């Protein structure tokens, strides 16, 4: 049997505890029924960000998600704290909820390393920085962009 040095023992113990938690968490979550999960979600009140996004999407209809959107330097982007990024204006806007929307901070600036200069895609490398000090604050993992198009008020029967 190999003996561990004194400074290494706490590290090994911590790693073993973390591994036990990581293995046990999914098993505990599987014990919860889908109905319980849906009830928990329905019981949560809408956040300030969700309300703001709902206002932006009012009168719009969701389309098929897309992997990339065309972007221009002058294109408008809104950051809705802990909810989503919204790109564009006019008839169609694109909503990017990201993999971890709770990490979206409206005081951070997005920095992109694009694979294609005129498009923003879900696989682009996106980081956030504090605009005041320029310090790295996190990474953003995009999902597909969901287009929302303004619905026409169908009053074509004008006589």
Secondary structure, 3 states (H helix, E strand, C coil): CCCCCHHHHHHHHHHHHHHHHHHHHHHHHHCCCHHHHHHHHHHCCCCHHHHHHHHHHCCEEECCCECEEECCCCCCEEEECCCEEEECCCCEEEEECCCCHHHCCCCEEEEEECCCCCEEECCCEEEEEECCCCCEEEEECCCCEEEEEECCCCCCCCC
